[in-house]
Amino acid sequence: MLAYDAILPAPMCRLGACFTGEVLTRLDFLPIETPLSDRPDARAHQLSRELDAYWGNPAHAFALSCTPLGTPFQLRVWHALMAIPLGRPTTYGALAKQLGTAARAVGQACGSNPLPILIPCHRVVAASGLGGFMHASSGAPLDVKTWLLAHERRPD
C-alpha cells in the first residue's frame, strides 16, 4: 500500500492523502476498515475541514492548495471536469466531443485522476448507465461513484 501522509474518514470509505510540502497531490479511496491516522498534521486537519464542509454541502468550494500530476492530455481532461456543474453529470462521449478526442481516452484520464472529489471525475457517466470509476467497472469503486452522484444530486 502507498505510504499516505494521512488517512481520513469519509461517509462511504476512507481517504488516503499524499502531500508534497503543503500541496495535496493525491487522494485515494480506501476500504472503510482502513485505520485512520492517529496524529494528523496541520495539512490533514485542513483537508479534513474542507472535506467535512463538502460532506455537509456538496456546493462547497475547496480552498485547499492542490496540484494534480499527469500528462498534458490528462491535465486537459481534468481541467474540463472542473467545469461540469454540480448535480449535472455529463457523458464520456459528450466530454470527448467537447475536447475533440475519444470517449475511451476521456475514461482513461478520468480513471487516473489523482484528486477525485476535488476534480469531480465521478460526474462523468456512460451514455447508458453509470460507467466505470477508478479504472473499475464493478465493486466498491462504483459504490463510491454512486454515493458521490447521489450526494451532489440537485432537485429539478
C-alpha positions as CSV (number, residue, x, y, z in Angstrom):
1,M,0.0,0.0,0.0
2,L,1.1,3.5,-0.8
3,A,2.5,5.5,2.2
4,Y,-0.1,8.1,2.9
5,D,0.5,11.3,4.9
6,A,-3.0,11.0,6.3
7,I,-5.9,8.6,6.2
8,L,-9.2,10.4,6.9
9,P,-12.8,9.3,7.3
10,A,-15.4,9.7,4.7
11,P,-19.1,8.7,4.8
12,M,-18.6,5.8,2.4
13,C,-14.9,4.9,2.8
14,R,-11.6,6.2,4.0
15,L,-9.4,8.7,2.1
16,G,-5.7,8.4,1.8
17,A,-4.0,11.7,1.2
18,C,-0.5,12.5,-0.1
19,F,1.1,15.9,0.1
20,T,4.2,17.4,-1.4
21,G,5.1,20.1,1.1
22,E,1.8,21.9,1.8
23,V,0.2,20.9,-1.6
24,L,-2.2,18.0,-1.8
25,T,-1.1,15.8,-4.8
26,R,-3.1,12.6,-4.3
27,L,-6.4,11.5,-2.7
28,D,-7.3,7.8,-2.8
29,F,-10.5,6.0,-1.8
30,L,-9.6,3.2,0.6
31,P,-11.7,0.4,2.2
32,I,-13.8,1.5,5.2
33,E,-11.8,-0.8,7.5
34,T,-8.5,1.1,6.8
35,P,-7.2,2.5,10.1
36,L,-7.4,6.3,10.4
37,S,-4.3,8.4,11.1
38,D,-3.8,8.7,14.8
39,R,-2.0,12.1,14.7
40,P,-2.9,14.0,11.6
41,D,-0.8,17.1,11.0
42,A,-2.0,20.6,10.1
43,R,-2.3,19.8,6.4
44,A,-4.5,16.8,7.1
45,H,-6.6,18.9,9.5
46,Q,-7.2,21.5,6.8
47,L,-8.1,18.8,4.3
48,S,-10.4,17.2,6.8
49,R,-12.2,20.6,7.4
50,E,-12.6,21.1,3.7
51,L,-14.0,17.5,3.2
52,D,-16.3,17.9,6.2
53,A,-17.7,21.1,4.5
54,Y,-18.2,19.2,1.3
55,W,-19.9,16.3,3.1
56,G,-22.3,18.9,4.6
57,N,-22.7,20.9,1.4
58,P,-21.7,19.5,-1.9
59,A,-21.5,23.0,-3.4
60,H,-18.6,23.8,-1.0
61,A,-15.7,25.4,-3.0
62,F,-12.4,23.8,-1.9
63,A,-9.8,26.4,-1.0
64,L,-7.1,23.8,-0.4
65,S,-3.8,24.0,-2.3
66,C,-3.6,21.0,-4.7
67,T,-1.7,20.1,-7.8
68,P,-2.7,17.1,-10.0
69,L,0.3,15.4,-11.6
70,G,-0.4,14.0,-15.0
71,T,0.2,14.1,-18.7
72,P,-0.8,17.2,-20.8
73,F,-3.8,15.3,-22.1
74,Q,-4.8,14.2,-18.6
75,L,-4.5,17.7,-17.3
76,R,-6.7,19.0,-20.2
77,V,-9.4,16.4,-19.3
78,W,-9.1,17.2,-15.6
79,H,-9.5,20.9,-16.2
80,A,-12.7,20.1,-18.2
81,L,-14.0,18.0,-15.3
82,M,-13.8,21.1,-13.1
83,A,-16.3,22.9,-15.3
84,I,-19.0,20.2,-15.0
85,P,-21.8,21.7,-12.9
86,L,-22.7,20.2,-9.6
87,G,-25.6,17.8,-9.9
88,R,-25.4,17.8,-13.8
89,P,-23.3,14.8,-14.9
90,T,-22.2,14.6,-18.5
91,T,-21.2,11.5,-20.5
92,Y,-17.8,10.3,-21.6
93,G,-18.9,10.9,-25.2
94,A,-20.1,14.4,-24.7
95,L,-16.9,15.4,-22.9
96,A,-14.8,13.7,-25.6
97,K,-16.7,15.6,-28.3
98,Q,-16.1,18.9,-26.4
99,L,-12.3,18.0,-26.2
100,G,-12.0,16.6,-29.7
101,T,-10.9,13.2,-28.6
102,A,-12.3,9.7,-28.0
103,A,-14.6,8.7,-25.1
104,R,-12.3,5.9,-24.1
105,A,-9.4,8.3,-23.8
106,V,-11.5,10.5,-21.6
107,G,-12.4,7.5,-19.5
108,Q,-8.8,6.6,-19.0
109,A,-7.9,10.1,-17.9
110,C,-10.9,10.1,-15.5
111,G,-9.7,6.8,-14.1
112,S,-6.2,8.2,-13.5
113,N,-7.5,11.4,-11.7
114,P,-5.2,11.7,-8.6
115,L,-7.6,14.2,-6.9
116,P,-11.1,12.7,-7.0
117,I,-13.8,14.8,-5.3
118,L,-11.7,18.0,-5.9
119,I,-11.5,17.1,-9.6
120,P,-15.0,15.6,-10.0
121,C,-14.4,12.7,-12.3
122,H,-17.5,11.0,-10.8
123,R,-19.6,13.5,-12.7
124,V,-18.8,11.7,-16.0
125,V,-21.1,8.7,-16.8
126,A,-21.7,6.3,-19.6
127,A,-24.3,7.0,-22.2
128,S,-26.4,4.1,-21.0
129,G,-25.6,3.9,-17.3
130,L,-23.1,4.6,-14.6
131,G,-19.9,3.7,-16.4
132,G,-16.7,3.0,-14.6
133,F,-14.8,4.6,-11.8
134,M,-11.1,4.5,-10.8
135,H,-10.4,2.0,-13.7
136,A,-13.1,-0.4,-12.3
137,S,-16.4,-1.4,-13.8
138,S,-17.9,-3.0,-10.6
139,G,-17.5,-3.3,-6.9
140,A,-16.6,-0.7,-4.3
141,P,-15.4,2.0,-6.7
142,L,-18.9,2.1,-8.3
143,D,-20.4,2.2,-4.9
144,V,-18.3,5.3,-4.2
145,K,-19.3,6.9,-7.5
146,T,-23.0,6.2,-6.9
147,W,-22.7,7.8,-3.4
148,L,-21.0,10.9,-4.7
149,L,-23.5,11.4,-7.5
150,A,-26.4,11.0,-5.1
151,H,-24.8,13.4,-2.6
152,E,-24.5,16.0,-5.4
153,R,-27.9,15.5,-7.0
154,R,-29.9,18.7,-7.2
155,P,-33.6,18.6,-7.3
156,D,-35.1,20.0,-10.6
